[in-house]
Amino acid sequence: VGVGGELYVGGLLLGRGYVGAPGLTASRFVANPFASDGSRLYRTGDLARYAPDGSLDFLGRADNQIKIRGMRLEIEDVEASLAEHPRVRHTCVVARKNSAGGTYLVGYVIPSGGGEELTADEVTAWATAHMVEYMVPAHLVVLTEFPLTANGKIDRAALPEPTRPTGGLVAPATENERLVCAAVAAVLRVDGVGVDQDFFQLGGDSILAISLLSALRDAGLHVTARQIFTHSTVGALAAVASRDDVSTVDHADTPTGSVVGSPIVQWLGETTGAIDGFVQSVVLNTPPELTPDALDAVLAALPDRHDMLRARLVRGERWSFDIPQAGHAVVEWQEGNGTLEECVERATEGLDPDNGVMLRAVWRRAAHQLVLVAHHVVIDGVSWRILMDDLATAWRQHTTGAPVELPPVGTSFRRWTQLLERAPFDADRTYFQRTLPGEDAPIGRRALTEADTVARERTRTFSAGPEETAALLGEIPAKFHAGVNDVLLTALAVALARWRRDRGQEQTFAHIELEGHGREGRFVADAAGFEPELSRTVGWFTTLFPVTVDPGAAPDLTDPAYLAAALKAVKEDLARVPGNGLSYGALRYLGDTGLTASAPQVLFNYLGRFDAGVAGDWQLVGATGQLGEKRDPRMRLPRALEFNAIAEPGDDGAYELVTTLSWPEGVFTDEDIATLGAYYGTALSALAALEEGGHTPSDFPLVPLTQADVGDLDGAVLRDVLPLTPLQEGLYFHSVFDDDATGSYVEQQLLTLEGEVDADRLAAAATRLLTLYPNLAARFTALADGRVVSVVESGTRAPFTALDRPGITDDEIRDLAERDRRTGFDLATGPLMRYTLIRAGAGRTVLVQTVHHIIADGWSVPPMLRALLAEYHAPGSVYPLGGYRDYVRWLAEQDQDESDRVWREELAELPGPSLVAEGHAPSEHFADIAADPADDVDVAARSAGFPVSVAVHSAWAVTLGSLLHGRDVVFGSTVSGRDAEVPGIRDMVGLFINTIPVRARWSATDTAYDLLTAVKEHQSAVLAHQHVSLARIGRQAGAGSLFDTLVVFDVATDVDALRGPDDTLAITAIVNEGAPHYPLTLVVERAGDGRPRFNLIYDGELLRRASAEAILHTFTRTLTELLSRQDARVDELARAADRVPERVAP
């Protein structure tokens, strides 16, 4: 009572079925489980529930209940909600599917009287405000009347298709973006793609990434597989895409000759020798005008281009191939009109892998079909996609009279196997030799024997519907930031755990042999020196490797909370597999490593999405049937149970997940398999219905986290978690724990603007910076164990204030900005940057950009301002080539022990710190003086044969020695940090700079040349170690504060370079504001004429202006003397200064 369900009816008056419709009869007239007389029940399709008085309440139609983004709803409810709009009279809602299998709603409305001007946008806005989010139709259409059937009902099939505006997508702004959007949409079979969308979040996977490579190449764009993984946002991928081929020319790639078989071929050789019937086949549509001569031409092009199609298999202790030169290859074919099964059999009989006959065909001329059969030792699923594209290309060339010449192949299969054999995978051995968590209890009813061959194999197929498939392949991976394999393996592991529980086994972990596509060039790129290009290479690349996943235990293994936790656990287990399992086969079969691992009882293989039944020549005729794979009946079956899954489009074009279970006869009963299949299907359905997802620690590989840590930080906006860099750690400590530090580490730029300013557009551009450079949106928080991390979140808006202050003076603007700077930031909440737009009247406008130093340095200002102006004039037009996390990753990869050794040696026997004002605390009365050297320092340095930086550091060392009366001094120097080997680092935004010690020492007899040389050698020695934090360096020297004077080479922003030819808004002047921390800071700037200019910033409470002038004079004079009198002793140059500065007294 009170529980809704579908209404079934039965009894004596029930008919026997639908006349002439056996299929419909079978689906609607079902066996009566409550009777033993063979009677039937009729499924009415109505939803109802019993009321307490025994009556039935009608709840709607079962076929009108649909699921949108995991939420079930009634179409009638949506119609009723739309009808509440005050200007809507009638409503109709239909559910449609997109080409990827997802469901969306289209709403149709008829305005009420007086609502003739009602627009779809108005109804959508109202619905968004008044209806549950998932009930709001994706498209709305306003009609004057609904089409009706002859019976006066709404003819839903005749309702017009909605026009689909692109307003919800960020439209491409460049030709590259347009081409990448089109390619991604075509590969994923979606209606449209925006430049801000992520390829993998849209449903892409590693197999589809290979297809995307080919699609982009056809469009004239070139990227690498690694770029697709590292620049997965469409706009970012367009930014790195090149019109020129970016693949590295591998001069060592000789595609012909002898080569050892790939790991999967070695596995085959170990498993069985009966491989004569081991084939894959496809059935393709052919053009009606195809002739025998044309078929000869297009088929011959395949082995001419693809080496493995003419390879000879050499069997022995280790199987190998002999690949002959390309020549006048011929693919023999026959004409036949038998069944497809007969045609496959005929083509298979003609194969002879030992003699290089790897491909055969049967042409079903009358049916316009071509049956292609290849021996499996040279083919896989991705290879078939390549061959299908090549057949279409060859046909196109042949019909136009052009020579048939297929596109070149990147890395040959022979070269790939060689690279795999030589790759240094030793570090991965530990993972694959780990012991299992416990005994892997037998899963079947008996052990395998030699008699278990393909001839005794049983199979059964299970399918998931389009709705569930769309969720499993798209929505759920996106919610959990996971891959499709993570989701499907979770379902399998849970199903196996339920099966074992039924058998009294407490084991929850699943030891599974996982099959992958194996085209993982990025995992050998570092060792090879380039990334192999495998998107057009034909061969058997498949990888087989063992994994152990544990979904955990729970009283109810179908509980949504358990399944969500299980998916996260399985995802983490799979994330620990090194190199996607590529190294396992190389270690076990290509090297003499003796790698052994316990054999899993279960295999899982997800073949990916495969188009089938697509209209068009040289396309698949129908479902692939697991790529038409057949095996020799004598082949031994190495496993108790196999799950092979593939996503195929059904009759309506929507994908369905089809999983085939196979097992040796007698290992399981039919009832066992039905139960396992049901458990697997139940787990898939429950996973597809999960509403809440979340991150896991593997999503943030740069910082060690527990799932509890992630849970504390997680949310819909969480984008990244990063460790702090050494300098960030220092800034965080001082900012949080120093009560006097508010505003001390806040930088500011006062930007004078020219042109009419649209404040809303400028605010939007400022917020866009936080999307382009996510680290600008970071906040800093402590984990449970006290470690501080940088938390990057999406959707953060840059605080933007517009002030109208007519008549405000420049001094008043500076005071306003200084008060803002001293306000500081809350590092725990962020954002740590803000803008103030000041309209001063009379066409004067100033933009104040205030940024905490922990998220950006001065070198970041030019790229930030370039992006700000570009986004103001053309929103969505900027995509950086890299990000701050790339630099953080690079830092983590550095050899800290080697850096410690270098700094220890460079600071060895340092007599002590070089402090001009020991115990100094910065005051609020800093001042500065400037000097323009009379001589051209650049010319003098070039003539002397030393860089300007070496000359400046040497001159400051002598000046400091004069103040301290010593010949062994150390001072600070701020380095840009942009010499790291990180692509795009010079245009990155973030905190890269570092302050490092510069040591200079000389004896009483050393000359200027000796000092300049010593400083140059010191700089060279520490160049690769400038990223080390000052605190860590100090520990190597065995000292605390090493210095209190600083030399800074400032980089001025060229405002003219920021202006675009058609810009309506420009920056004409920049004033930088900040708080010094040292009593003396020498800033080296570039004047308007490009020549060096020296600015000495000093604490006015410590030093009189006259003393500061004396110090700066000593420096400039020493600099000139060092470069012009290199033979003179350093001490003579120091005494030669007109005025020797006094020691600073705090």
N, C-alpha and C positions, 0 to 999 in steps of 0.2 A: 504494500500500500504506500502510495506517495512517491514511488521510484519510477522514473520515466524509462521507456524502452520502446522498441519497435513492436507494433501490433501484428500478431499472427492470427489467422482465423482457420477453422477447420470444421469438419462435420459432413453429414450426408449430402448436403446441398452444394458442397464445394465442387467446382468443375475439375476436370482432369488436366487442364493445361490450355495453352494458347494454340490455336489451329495454325499449323504450318510454321511454328516458331519454336523449334525444340530447344534452342539456346536460351531463349527467354523463359520457356517453361522450366528448364532445369534451374535457373537462378531464382525463380519466384515460387515454384511449387517444390517444397523441400520435405524430406522425410519427417514424420511425426515422431519425436523421441519419446512421447508419452504413450504410444500404442505399439502393439506388436503385430497388427494386422496389415502392415504395408501402406497404411493411409498417409495422406500428405497434409501439410499445413501451407497456407498461402501467406507469403510476406506482403503485407499491404503497402509498406513504405510509409505508413503513418506512425507518428510518435504519440504515445499515450501513456496514461498512468491510472491506476485504480484509485478512486476516491474512497474514503472510509465507508460510504454507503453502498459500495459495490458498483457504482457507475464509473464510466470511463471519461477521463478528461483528455481532450484532443490537444496535443502539444505542437503540432506542425508536421511537416514532412521530413522524413529521414534524408531524402535526397536533396533537401534544401539546407541541411546542416553541413557546413564547410569549416575548414580550418585556415585561418590567416595568421601567419607568423607564429604558429603553435597554439593559437587560441581558437576554440570552437565557438561558432556562432550560427544563429539562424538568419537566413536572408530576410525573413519577414520582420525580424527585430530591426534590421538596418532600415528597411523600408518604412517601418513605423517611426523610427527616430527621425529620418529625413522629413517625414510628413509633418513633424512638429514645427518645421520652419514656418514662420508666419506668412510667407508669400508663396508657399508651395501648396498645390491642390492635390496632385496625384504623384505617386512615386513608383518606381520599379527598379530593382537591383538584380544584376546578374553576376555570376562568378565566371571569370575567364582565366585561362592559363597563359603564361608567357612561354617562350620557346625553351626555357630552362626547366619547365615543369612547375614553377611556382604559381600560386593562386593569387589573384587580385580581384577587387570588386570594381564594377562600373555602375554608377548610379544614374538613373534617368528621372527627370522631374518635369512636371507640367506646372507652370506658374498659376497661381490663383488670380482672380479678377484684379486688375490693377497692377499685376506683377509681370506685365509683358516685357519689361526691361530687365528682368532678373537675369544675372549672368552666372555662369558656372563657377567663376572665381568667388562670387559672393556666397553661393551655397557652400562651397568648400570651406571658406573662412568660417561660416556659421557652424558647419559640422565639426570642424576642428575644435571650436570653442565649446561645443555642447555635447559632443559624443565621445565615447571611449575611442582612444587613438586607433586601435586595430579595426574598429568598425567604420572608420571614415573611408569612403570609396577612393580608390587611387585616381579615378577619373569621373568627372560629372558632366552630363550632357543635358542641356535645357531643350525640351521639345514642345511643340504646340499640341501634339496628340501622339498617342502610342499606336503602333501598328497592331491590328487585330486579326485573329484567325477567323475562319468561317463561323465558328461557334461563339464569336464575340469575346474570346479571351485574348489577353495580350500575347502577341506573337513574339516571344523573346528572341527567336532566331532572326527575326527581321529588324531588330533594334540596330541602329547604325553604330558602326565602330567609332569610338571617340577619337578626336584629333588629339595627338599626344604632344603637348608643348614640352619644350626642353627646359622650362624654368626650374625644374627640380634638380637639374644637372648643371655642373659648371661647364659651360661650353668651351671648346678648344679655342685658343687665341692665336695659335701658330699653325703652320702647315704640318710640322712634326706632330703636334698634339692631335690634329685632325686625323692623321694617318694612324697614330697609335690608338686613339679612341676607336676608330673603325676596325682595326685589327683585333683589339681585345673583344669588342662586341661580336665580331664574327667567330672568333675562337670559342667564346663562352656561350654563343647563341643567345644573346640578350638583345633587347630592343635598342638600348642606348647606354653609353658609358660617359661619365663626366671625368674631367681631368683630375679631380680630387679623389677619385675612387681607387681602391686598392685591388690589384689583379687577383690576389689570393683571397681577399675578403669577398670578392664577387663570385668565388667558386673555382678559381684556378687552382691547379696543382702542378706538381713537377712534370707530369706528362704533358699537360696542356701548355706548360711553359715552353716545351720543345716545339709544339705547334705554333705558339706565338712567335718564336724565333723565325720560323719559316714564313708566317704571314707577314711579319715586318720586312723580311728580306724581299718578298714579292712586292711590297709597297715601296721598296727602294731605301729602307732604313736598316741599319745594322747595329745590333747590340750583342752582348754576350749573355750566356745563361746566368752568370754570376750577377750581371747588372739587373736582370729581371728579379732576382731574389733580393738584391740590396736596394733597388730603386723600384719597388713594386707599385707605388702610386703612379697612375697613368701619366700625370704631368711630369713627375720626376723622371720617368723612363723616357719620355719625349725629350727631356732636356739633355740626356746623355746619348740619345740615339744619334748615329752619324750617317751621313750620306755616303761615306766611304766605308769600305769593308774594314772593320776593326779587328778582325782575326789576325793573329800573328802567323807570319809565314814560317812554317816549320820545315827547314831544309833537311832535317833528318827523317822526314816522312817518306818512306819508300813503300807504297802500298802492295807491291808484289814480292813474291819470294816465300820462303818457309817461315812459319810463325807458330808458336805454341798456342794451343787452343785456350780460349778464355776460361775463367774458373767454372762457368756453368757447363761448358763442354767437357772439362775434366770431371766434373760431378757426374755427368751423363755416362762417361766412360767407366767410372767406378761403379755405377749403379747397374748398368746393363750393356750387353753387346747387341741386343736385338733392337735395332733402330730403323730397320728398313721402312716401316710404315709410320715413322715419327714425322708428321707433317702438319703444316697449317695451311688453310685454304680460305679464299674469299671468292665471292661471286659479285661481279661488277656489271653495271649497265654498260652497253656499248652503243655507239652511234648507229642509227639505221643504215647509214651510207658506208659503214665499214666494209672494206674489201680484204681478200686474203693478202694481197701485196701490202696493204696498209698495216694489217695486223703483224705481218713479218717485220715491218719497219719499226713499229712502236715497241714491240716486244724485244727486238734485238738491241734497242737502246738501253734496256735495263742492265744486262750483264756488261755491256760496254762501259757503263758509268760506275756500276757498283761491283767492286772486286769480289766480294764474298759469293756472289751469285755464280761465279765461274771457278770457285775454289774447290780443291780436291781434299777430301778428308783423309788424313793419314792416321790409322789406328795403331796403337802400340802401348808401351807402358804409360806414356803421356800422349794423349791425342793431340794432333797438330793439324795444320793446313798447309797446303802448297798452293800458292796463288799465282797463276800464270799472267803474263802480260795481256792487256786488252787487245782484241783482234776482231776478226769478223765473227762475233758471237752470234749464235742462233738459239732462240728459245723454241723448241719444237712444240707444235700444237696440233690438235686433232679437231675435227668437226664432229659434233655429236648432239643428238637430241634426246638422250636418255634422261633419267632423273638426275638431280644434282648429286645425289649419293653415288650414282653410277659414274658420273663425270669425274668426281673427285677420285674415285677408285682407279679409273683409267689413267688419269694424270699421275697418280701416285706410283703406278706400276712402271712408269717411264723414268722415275728418278733413280739416280745412281750416285750417291754422295762420294763414294770412293773414287769415282772417275769424273767428278766435277759436274755432274748433271743435277743441278739444285733447283731448277724451276721448270715447270711444265704447265700447259694450258689446254683447255678444251673450250672451243667456241660453240655456243648454242646459238647458231645464226638466227633461227626463226624466233627465238625468244629475246634476241638482242642482249645476250648475256655472255660473259667470259668467266670461266672458272679457272682461277689461278691457284696452283698448288706449289708450295716450296718446302724443302726439307727444313725441319725446325733448327738444325744446327747452324743455319745461316739467316734466320728470320725471327722477328719478334713483332709485337703489336705496333710499336712505333715505326718499324721498318715498313709495314704494310701501308701506313699513312704516306710515307715517303714515296713508295712505288705507285700508289694511286695518283698522287700529285704529278709524278713523272710521266705516267701514261697520258694524263690529260695534256701535259706540256708537249710531249712527243706528238700526240694527235693534232694539236693545234699547229705545230710547226709543219707537220707533214701535209695537212690540208691547205696550208698557205704556200706550199712549194718551197719552204725554207729548209735548209739542212736540219736534220734531227740532231740536236745537241743539247743534252740535258744540263742543268746547272751543276757546277762543280761541287764535289764533296769537300768538306773541311778536313777533319782528321780521319785518316783511314782506319779501318778496323784493326789492321795489322799494327799500326803505330799505337793505337789505343791499348792493345794488349801488351805491347812492349812497355809503355808508360806505367801500366798497372803493375807489371812484373817488377819494375825498378822503384816504385814508390816506397818511401820509408814509412811503413805502417807498423813498425815494431811496437810503438807505444800503445797500439790498440789491442795487443795480444792479451793484456791483463783482463780487459773487459770480457773477451770471448772465452777465457779460461776460468771465469768465476764459477764457483760451485752453486748449484741450485739451492733455493731456500729449504728444500727438503726432498724427499723421494717423489719423483714424478710417477704417481701411481698409474697402473694400466688403465687406459680409458675404454678399451674395447673388451669384448667377451673372451678373446683369445689372443695369443701372440701371433705376429706375422711369421710366415714360413716362405720357403723358396717357391712354393706353389702359388703364392699370391701374385698373380700377373694381371695384366690388363684384361686378359680374356675372362677373368673372374671378378672384374670390377663392377660395382653397382653404383648408380647415380640417382640423385633426386634433386629437383630444382624448386627453390622457394623465391618468391618475388615480393618486393615492397611496392606499394602503389605510388603514383606520381607525387602525391602530397608528402608522404613520408620521405620519398627519395629526395625531393627538393630540399626538405629540412635537413636530412642526413648529409647531403653533399654541399649544402650552402649555409643555411641558417645556423645549424648547431656548431659546425666548425668555426663560424664567425663569432658566435656567442662565447665560445671557449678558447678563441684564439688558437685553434688547433687545426690539424690536417684531417682529411677524410679518413685516412688510415687509423688515426687516433680514435675516431668515433666507431668505426666498424670493428676494430679490434677490441674495443670495450664491450661491444655487444657480444662478440665471440667469447671473450674471457668470462663475462657474466653467465652466458649460456653454459659454458663448460663447468663453472663453479656450481650452478644449479644441478647439472647432470651428476657431478661427483657427489653432491650432497644427497641426492636420491639414492646413490649407491653406497652411502655410509662413509664416504671419504671426506675428511676435513680440509683437504687441499683447496686453497683459493687461487694460488698462482697458476698461470698457464704458461707452459713452455711450448713455444710456437716457432715453426720455421716460417719466416716471412719472405715473401718474394717481392722484389722491386724491379723497376725498369732498368736500373743500372747505368743510365747515362748521367753520371755524376762527375763531369769533368772538373768541376770546381774543387773537388777534393784531391786532385793530383796537380792542381795548377801551381801551387807553391814549389813543389819538387821539380815540376817540368819547366818552370819559368814562363809558362803561358797557360791559358785555359784551352784545353782541347775543344774543338768545335764539332759537336756530334749530332747536330740537328738534322743532317742529311746523310748520316752514315748508316748503311744497312748491315745488319748482323744480329747475332744473338747476344744481347748485352745483359740479359736477366741476372739479377743477383739473388742468391739464397743465403740466408743467415739466421741464426737462432736468436730469439728474444725471449725474455721472461717478463711477463706483465702480471701485476697483482691488483685486481679491482678491490680487494678487501672483503671483509665478511660483514654480514648484517642479517638480522632475523628475516627481513623481507627483501629479497634481491630484486624486486621490481619497484621499490620505493623511490620516488623521484630524487629525494635528497641523497640517498645512497648512490644512485646512478650518476648524479652530478659529481659526487666525490670520487666515484670509480673512474669516470672519464678523466678527471684531473690526475688521478694516480697513474692510470695507463699512459696518459700523455707524458707524464714525467719519466716513466720507465722507458718509453720509446725515445725520449729526448737524450737519454744517456747512451744510446747506441752510437758509436763513433762512425762518422762519415756515411750515415744512412746504410750501414752494413756493407759498404763497398769493400772495405779492407778485409773482411772475413774470408771471402773467396780467394783474394790475392795471397793472404797469409797461408791458407790451407792448401791451395792447389798450385800456386805459381812459385812458391819459395820453399826452401828446405827448412821450414820452421818447426815441423812436427806438431803443428797446432791440431789439437783434437778437442772436441766438445761433445757432450751427450746429445744424442739424436732426438729431436722433438718427435712426438707422436702425431702432431697436427700441423698442417700447412695452411697458411692463409695467403691469398693473392687477390689484390684489387687491381683490375686491369684499367680502371679509369672510365671515362666517358667515351663512347664510341658511336659516332653517327651511323645510322643504318636506315635503309629505305629512303634515302634522300634522292629526290629527283635530280637527274643530271647524269651526263655521260661519265664513265669511269668512276662512278660512285657505287657504294655498296647497295645491293639489291634489297636485302632484308636484314634481319637480325644476324649478328655475327656468330651466334652459337659458340661463344668462347673462342672466336676467331677460327672456327672450323678445325680445331686441333684434334688430330687423330694420332694414335700410338700403335706401335706394333703389338699385336696380341701377346707376344712372348715377353714384353718388357715387364720387369719386376716392379711391383708397387712398393715403394720404400716407406710408406707411412700408413698409419691406421685410418686417418681421416683427413680429407682435404676440403677446404672451403675456397671456391673460386668465384669471385664477384665481379660484375661488370655493370655499368650503367648504360642502358640502351633506350633509345626513344621508341615509344609505343606507336600505335596507329594514329594517335592524335598529336604526335610529335613531342610529348612530354616524356622525360626520362623515367625509367623504372629500374630499380636496383634488382638485378637477377643474380642469385647466389646458387651455385651448383655444389652440392655435397657429394663426395665420392668416397668409396670405401671398399676394401676387399670383402667379398662375400663371406659371411660367417663371422666377421669381426663385430658386426652390429646386426641386429634384427631390423626389419622394417619399422617395428614399433619404436625401437631405439632412435632411429633416424627421424621419425615423425616427432618424437619428443624433443630431440636436439634442435630440429628445425623450428619447432614451435617456441622453444626457449629463446633461440636466436631471434626469431621474428618478434617475439614479445619485447625483448631487450631493444631491438631496433625501434619499435613503435614507441616505447617509453622514452628512449633517448630523443627521438624526433619531437616529442611533446614537451621536452624540458623548456621551462620559461626563463630561468635564470642561468647565466653562464659564469664567466669569471676567468681571471688569469691564474697562472701557476708560476712557480719559480723559474722554470726554463724560459719563460717569456722575457726574463731580465737576466741574461747570462753574465753580465759584467759585475754583478754583486751577489755574493752568497745570501740566499734568502730561504726561509722556511715557508711552508704553506700558511702558517699562522701570520708571519710577517706580511705576506701578500694579502691575506684576508684583512689585515688592519688597514692596508693602503688601498685596497681594491675599490673599484667603482666604475661606472660607465665611462668616466672621463679619463681614467688612468691610461697613460700612454707609454711611460717608460720609468724605470727606476735605475739610477746611475750611482756609482760610488763617487765620492768627492775626490777631486784632484788634490795633490799636495797643497797647492796654494789656496784652493777653496777651503781646505781643512783649517788652515791658519786664519783666513778671513772669517770663517764661521766662528771659530773660538773667540777671536777678539771682538767680533760684532755682538755675540751673545753674552759673553761673560765680562766684558769691559763696559762698566756703566758709563764711561765717558766717551765711548766709541760711536754713539749715535750720530750718523752723518759722516763719520770719518772715512768710511769706505764707499761713499756714494759719489759717483761721477755725474757730471752734468754738461750738456751742450746747449748754448743759447744760439738758436738758428734764426737769422734774419731772412724773412721770406719776401719774395717778389711775385706779384700776381694776385688775382682774386682767389681767395681761399674758401673752398667748400669744407666747412668744419666736419660735417658728417662723413664726407668721403675721406678726409684726412684721418678721422678717428677709425674708420673701417680699415684704412691702409695700415695704421699703427697696430690694430688687432691682428691683421694679416701677418705682421712680422712674427707674432707669437706662434703662428702656424708654420711659417717658413723655417723659423729657427726655434724648435720646440723648447730648447734649453732656456730661452728667455722667459718661458712660462713656468719655470721650475720653482718649487718651494723646497725648503730644507727641513727635514724632520728626523727625530731620533727613533730608532727601532727599540724593541723591548730590551735588547742586550746593550744599548747605549750607542751603537754605531749610528752615525748620521749619514743619511742618503739624500740624494737629489730626486725629488718626485716630479715627474713631468706629466702634466695633464692637458688634455685637449679642451677646446671650447672656452679657454680663458680669454677675457677681453682686456685690452690694455686700458687702464684708467685714463680718461681724456677729459680735460676741463677747458672750456672756452670762456675767456674773460674779455669783456668790453671795457677798456680803460682809456678812453680818449684823453690825450694830453699827458699820459704817464711818461716820465723821463727815463733815460737810459739807466740812471742810478737807481731809480725806483724799481725798474725791471730787475736789475741785479739784486737788490735787496729782497724782492719778492721771491726770486729764484733761489737765493741763498737760504731764506727761511724754509722753502720747500725742501732744499737739499738736506738741511739739518734735521728735518722731520724724520728722515731715515725710513726704514722699512721693517716689517715684521717678516723675518726669514721663514717662519713656519707656515705662513698663509699665502704670501705672494699675491699678485704678481710683483716682481721686484723691479718694475720700471713703470713710469707714468709720463704723461704729457700734459703740458699746459699751453694753450694757445692764447696769446695776448694780442688783442686788437688795440693798437695804441692810437688810432686815428691818423688822418692825413696819409693813408696808404701804408702806414708802418705796421707790420705784423711780425711778431716774434714767437717762435715755437721753442718751448723749453723741454728738452728730453732729459729725464732724470733716471739714472740706472744704478742699481747696486753693483759694485765692482765684482761681486761673487759670480755674476752671470755674464759679464761682458767686460772687455778691456778696451783701451783706447784704439787699438788696431781694428776693433770691430766696428768703429763708428762709420768709416766709409762704406762698407757693404750694407750696413743697416740703413744708411741714408739713401743709398742707391735703390735698395729694395722699397723703401718707404715712398720715394717719388715714383718709381715704376708702378707700384701697386695703386698709387693715387691716380695716375693717368690711365693705366690699363689693368684693372683688377684681375687677378688670377694669371698674370703673365710671368711671374718669377718662380723658378724652381731651383733651389741650390743643388749643387752636384754632390754634396756630402753633408755630414752633420757633426755636431759636437761629440756624439756618442762614438763616431769613428776615431776621434782623437783619444777619447777615454779608453777605447779598446786598445789603441796603439800603446798608450801608457802602460796598460796592464801587461803587455807583451815584452816590455823592456827588461833587460838583465840588471836587476837592482844590485846584485853582488858586484858586477863589473863596474857599475857606476860608483859604488862605495869605494872600491879599490882606487879608482882614478882620483876621486876627491881626496882620499887619505894621502895619496902620494903628492898631489898638488899643494896640499896645506900642511905637509909634514914639517915639523920643527918651526912652525910659526911662533914667533916670540910672544904673541898675545894679540888681543883685539886692537883694532885701530879706531879709537873713539875720540872724537874731538869735544864731546860734551857728555861725559859719562853720567848716567842717571837721568838723561834728558827726557822730559815729558812734553809733547807738542803743545804749544800755546795757541791762542787765537790771533796772533799778530805776526803772521808770516808776511814777508815782503819779497820783492825780487828786483834784480838789476840785470841789465843786458849789455852785451858787448859785441860789436861787429869787428872781427879781426881785419887789420889793414891788408894783410896778404891773403891771397886765395889759397885756403887750406887744402882744397881738393887738388889743385895743381902741385902744391908743395908735397903733399903725401904721395902722389903718383911719381913725382921726381925722385923722392926718397925710396920708393919701392915698398911702401907700407900702406895698408888700408887706413882710412880716416879713423875708424874705431880704435885701432891699435895706437895711433898717434894721440888721440884724445885720452884714452886710458893711461897711457904712459905719462902724459903731461899732468893729468890729475894725480897720479901716483907721486910724482915729484912735488907737486903742490901740497899734497897731504903729508909727505915726508917732511916738508919745511914746517908745517904746523906742529907735527908730532916729534920733530927732531929724530927721525929714524930713516933707515934704508930698507926696511922690510914692512910693507904696508898692505892692507887689504881694504877694499871698499866694495860697495854694491854696484851692480850693473843690471838694469832691466833689459831682458831679452824678449823678443817677440814670441818665441815658442812656435813660430810658424815654419821652422826648418824641419819639422817632423815629416817622415815619409808617409803622409796621409793625402790621398788625392783630393784636390780642391781646398786644401787647408788655408791658402792665402785669402780666400774669399769667405771663410767660415766666420761665424759669430760665436763668441764665447770667451771664457777666461783661459787664454793660452800663455800669456806673459808669465815670466818668472823673474825673480830677483836672485842673482847668484853672486858669490864673491869673486872679485878679481884680485889676484895676488901679484904684486910687483916687488921685486927685490934687486938690489944692485950693491956693488961693493964700492970702496973709495976709488978704485981704479977703472971701474966700468965706464964705457963711453955711452953716448946717446944711442949709437947703433946697437950696442950690447943690450941696452934696456928695451929698445923697440923690438929687437929679435926675441928677447925673453918673453915679453908680453904677448907677442904673436904666437910663440910656441905654446904658451899657457892657454891662450884662447883656442888653439887647435886641439890641445889635449882634452879640453872639457867640452868641446863643441857637441859631441854626441851625448853629453850627459847634462845638458842645460835644463832638462825637465825635472831634475831632482829638487825636492823642496829644500828651502834654506835651513829649516830645522834639522832635517836629516844630514845635510852637509855639515852643519855645526857639530852634530854628534860625531862625525868622522874626524873633525878637528879637535874634539875634546874640549870645546869651548861653548859658551852661550852666545851672546851677541858678539859677532865678529867685527862689525863696523857700524857706523852711524852716518856715513856720507854715501851719496848715491849719484850715479851717472845714468842719465836717461836719454836715449836717442828718440826724439819725438817724431811722429809721422803726422804731418799736417794733411788735412783733408783738402783736396783740390776741388773747390766749389765749382769751377768751370767744368770739370769732368763729370759732375753730377747732373748737368743740364742736358736734356735731350733736345733734338732739333725742333720738335713740335710741342714741347712742354709749355703749359700755361702757368705752372707754378715752379719756382726755382728757389734754391738757397743761395744767397749772395754773400753771407758772412757767417762764420762760426767762432764762438768764444767758448773755450773749454774751462770748466770750473771743477776744482777738486780740493781735497785737504791733504797737504804734505804731512809726512810722518817723520822725516829726518831733519836734523838741524841745518844740514847743508845738502842741497840737491842741485847738481849741474845738469841742465837740460840743453841738449844739442838740437837746435831747430834748423829748418831750412827757410831762409828769407824768400821774399818774392822773386829775387833773381836766381834762386836756387843755391846760393852760397850758404855755408854753415853760419849760424848765429848762436851765441852762447848766452844762456839765461841762468843766473844763479838765484835759487830760491832759498831764503834763510829765515830762521826764526828771529823775529825782531826783539824778543825778550832776552835773547842770548848774545846778539851781535849788533853792533852799531853799523849804520850804513857804510861809514868810512872803512870799517874793517872788512865788510863784505866786498866793497870795491877793490880793496887791496888783494883779497883772495882771488877775485876774478881776474885782476890785472896780472897777478903772478901766474895764473894758469895760462892766459893767452900768450904772455911773453914766453913762458916755458915751452908751449906748443910750437911757437915759431922757431925757437932756438933748437929744439930737438930735431926738427925736420931740416933745418938749414945748416946745423953744425954737428953732424953725426960723429965726427971724430973727437969732439970735446967730451971731457969727463962730465958725468951727470952732476956731480957736486958743483962743478964750475958753473953749469947752466943755472942751478938753483941759486947760487950766490949772485948771478948776473942780473937777477930781477931787480928793478928799481926799488920796489918796496917789498919787504918780507912780511907776510901777515903775522899778526899775533895769534897765539893759541887761544882758542875759544874757551871762555870760562863760564860754566853754568851758574 
